[in-house]
Amino acid sequence: MKLKITDSFEGGRKRESMQTDRLLKKIENQRNLLYAKAKDRRLVDPEVVQMSQKLDRLLNQYHSLVTRDKSSRSKT
């Protein structure tokens, strides 16, 4: 069976969608961990800051993935 260009493109979209879904789950989990930790500690506590920075990195990854996906769709 030959793979058409459109099949390959759709497969790429599904992979990106799966990546996005996994990343959103990580973001949700990290956010919940951060909220739980911040509830019992001060916001300047080193652990809270570290967890917040990790959440920031995940959000930046998500933003990069989503904007890259949008820009690649607009080119087609």
C-alpha positions as CSV (number, residue, x, y, z in Angstrom):
1,M,0.0,0.0,0.0
2,K,1.4,3.4,-1.0
3,L,1.4,6.2,1.5
4,K,0.0,9.4,0.1
5,I,1.3,12.8,1.0
6,T,-2.0,13.6,2.7
7,D,-1.8,10.4,4.8
8,S,1.6,11.4,6.0
9,F,0.5,14.9,6.8
10,E,-2.5,13.5,8.8
11,G,-0.3,11.1,10.7
12,G,2.0,14.0,11.6
13,R,-1.0,15.9,12.9
14,K,-2.1,13.0,15.0
15,R,1.4,12.7,16.5
16,E,1.4,16.4,17.3
17,S,-2.1,16.1,18.8
18,M,-0.8,13.2,21.0
19,Q,2.2,15.3,22.0
20,T,-0.2,18.2,22.9
21,D,-2.4,15.9,24.9
22,R,0.5,14.5,26.9
23,L,1.9,17.9,27.5
24,L,-1.5,19.2,28.7
25,K,-1.7,16.4,31.2
26,K,1.8,17.2,32.5
27,I,0.8,20.9,32.8
28,E,-2.3,20.0,34.7
29,N,-0.4,17.6,37.0
30,Q,2.3,20.2,37.7
31,R,-0.2,22.9,38.3
32,N,-2.0,20.7,40.9
33,L,1.3,19.8,42.6
34,L,2.2,23.5,42.7
35,Y,-1.1,24.5,44.2
36,A,-0.9,21.9,46.9
37,K,2.6,22.9,47.8
38,A,1.9,26.7,47.7
39,K,-1.1,26.2,50.0
40,D,1.1,25.1,52.8
41,R,4.2,27.3,52.1
42,R,5.1,30.8,51.2
43,L,5.3,31.7,47.5
44,V,8.9,32.5,47.9
45,D,9.8,29.1,49.3
46,P,12.5,27.6,47.1
47,E,10.4,24.4,46.4
48,V,7.4,26.5,45.3
49,V,9.6,28.6,43.1
50,Q,11.2,25.5,41.6
51,M,7.8,24.0,40.9
52,S,6.6,27.2,39.4
53,Q,9.6,27.4,37.1
54,K,8.9,23.8,36.0
55,L,5.3,24.7,35.2
56,D,6.6,27.8,33.2
57,R,8.8,25.5,31.1
58,L,5.9,23.2,30.4
59,L,3.7,26.1,29.4
60,N,6.5,27.5,27.1
61,Q,6.8,24.1,25.5
62,Y,3.0,23.9,24.9
63,H,3.0,27.4,23.4
64,S,5.9,26.5,21.1
65,L,4.1,23.4,20.0
66,V,0.8,25.1,19.4
67,T,2.2,28.1,17.5
68,R,4.4,25.8,15.4
69,D,1.4,23.7,14.5
70,K,-0.7,26.8,13.6
71,S,2.0,28.2,11.4
72,S,2.6,24.9,9.6
73,R,-1.2,24.7,8.9
74,S,-1.4,28.2,7.5
75,K,1.4,27.4,5.0
76,T,-0.6,24.5,3.4
